[in-house]
Amino acid sequence: MKKILGEERRTLLLNYLKCSNQAFTGSQLAKLTNVSRQVIVNDMNLLKARNEPIIATSQGYLYINKNESSTLFERKIVSVHPPEKTEEELFTIVDCGATVKNVIVEHPVYGEITANLHVSNRLEVEHFLHQLRETNAQLLSALTDGTHLHVISAASEETLDTVIEQLRKKGFLLES
């Protein structure tokens, strides 16, 4: 297979992402274009620098179509729980029909740290948790004794209300 060079490769990568509503890992994209995963990481950074709405999630790279995201409702929630409750928290949100877009923590030196999750179902949550275990990574909430924020999105305000009600019942929400 022939290597696809520079700008031609980035155009191809952008088309793959735009034409799919599933994530592509760096390794998958590297195989498709016959380059290393690090070349893909660099290409993604160059595309992001051009304001292409590409995000990196635990499932891989996603292209966020701005027209699609404008039809969703969003809320920011403050959650607090020990690490062993992460699966239950995420399952609760996705089982209600919402997507966990990200996790945010307040760091004393770096300020706000945000990581994209984009998990919408149990399989994606399980993949995220598997990645944590496989890499021996810590949750961002470990930096803040379990306190963190999520931006959640759904097709309706009612779905978001249901998520909040369920999280409140389980004691996950930090409220005044």
HELIX and SHEET records of a PDB file:
HELIX    1   1 GLY A    6  LYS A   18  1                                  13    
HELIX    2   2 GLY A   26  THR A   33  1                                   8    
HELIX    3   3 ARG A   37  ALA A   49  1                                  13    
HELIX    4   4 LYS A   66  SER A   69  1                                   4    
HELIX    5   5 PRO A   83  LYS A   85  5                                   3    
HELIX    6   6 THR A   86  ASP A   95  1                                  10    
HELIX    7   7 ARG A  122  THR A  135  1                                  14    
HELIX    8   8 LEU A  140  THR A  144  5                                   5    
HELIX    9   9 GLU A  157  LYS A  169  1                                  13    
SHEET    1   A 2 ILE A  54  THR A  57  0                                        
SHEET    2   A 2 GLY A  60  TYR A  63 -1                                        
SHEET    1   B 4 PHE A  73  VAL A  80  0                                        
SHEET    2   B 4 THR A 147  ALA A 154 -1                                        
SHEET    3   B 4 THR A  99  HIS A 107 -1                                        
SHEET    4   B 4 GLY A 111  VAL A 119 -1                                        
END                                                                             
